[in-house]
Amino acid sequence: MFDCDVRLDITLSEKRSASASVDFKVSVGIKLAGGEDGGNWRQLGTPDPRIPLEGLWVYVPPSAEFGHRGVVLKSGKSQPFAYMKWMLLPPQVGATGDLMVFSPGQREYASPNLAWRGHGNFEVLARQANLPYPEAPWTLTLVKRNIWDNVGTFLGWQLTTTRGFSLAAGAGGRGIEFLHGILFMKKQSKKAGEADEERSFNYTGTGGGFMFPGGGGSYADSDWPSIGSYLTKGNMPVSEPFRLEDLEGMCHIVDLNFGGIMPTPTPGSPLPGGLGVAGNALGFIFGVPGGLALGGFKACGWVAGPAALAGKSGISGGATLNIGKITLQR
């Protein structure tokens, strides 16, 4: 078995005009893993939606059709995407070769000034090339790889923001929490001028973990600035093509927050309370069997932004794991 990174440099098409010609190019890294007969591949880093995100690959020996050996990358399980000419197995660091791209999207070219090219080259990169490939890593390793290392397969959607509230109380370094809200996602359109698709989920969860002493609540609004990660695949099966309905059901929600509350004295009240702000990050782990199987999940992603606080004055913070349920808004 082997596991290596490969860079693909592809010229998809050419736009011609009276004064000049412009090439439309794709440069991406892919992960190629498997054995002598084939395996799986997927895009690395920020995916480029103009080419397939993942699929199977097969080794092609010399034949009447192909006078040379190489590797055929597939889109999904069956549709050929590209042919890596003279890609030998196992791949050697620094190996290069020509790349022939089969013609996805030709029929979408309405302009006579656009011409399909579909050629390029590849290079086997040094990082992680020819290292043993774990056939069955244990589930906690998969959780780390998909959530914290952010190298899970891109599922076409990005978490964008949330709107909701949480209530919490802690003492002695431990505490409990309840949270409820709406999670928003978007899917970038592949066609110029077409609006991105947006969907949302209702979520509710309760759990506990580390907390600063005290109690209070927080609120986050979807109009406030926030950042989110791409939705990435976990170690449990999802539909092909992927559907958001696959994410419904039991989930885990990791809540990380830190901030402060300024005292707002109330006449006649001996206990100081007040309002404050915090930075908050929510990690959503979708499709957890029964809500209890730590390590088994369908997909995951993060979203972070500011939150308004109310409660006992002082430092506020915590790290909790919540078991919950999530439902797609129709």
Secondary structure, 3 states (H helix, E strand, C coil): CEEEEEEEEEEEEEEECCCCEEEEEEEEEEEEEECCCEEEEEECCCCCCCCCCEEEEEEECCCCCCCCCEEEEEEECCEEEEEEECCCCCCCCCCEEEEEECCCCHHHCCCCCEEEEEEEEEEECCCCCCCCCCCCCCHHHHHHHHHCCCCCCEEEEEEEEEEEEEEEEEECCEEEEEEEEEEEEEECCCCCCCCCEEEEEEEEEEEEEEECCEEEEEEECCCCCCEECEEEECCCCCCCCCCHHHHCEEEEEEEEEEEEEEECCCCCCCCCEEEEEEEEEEEEEECCHHHCCCCCCCEEEEEEEEEEEEEECEEEEEEEEEEEEEEECC
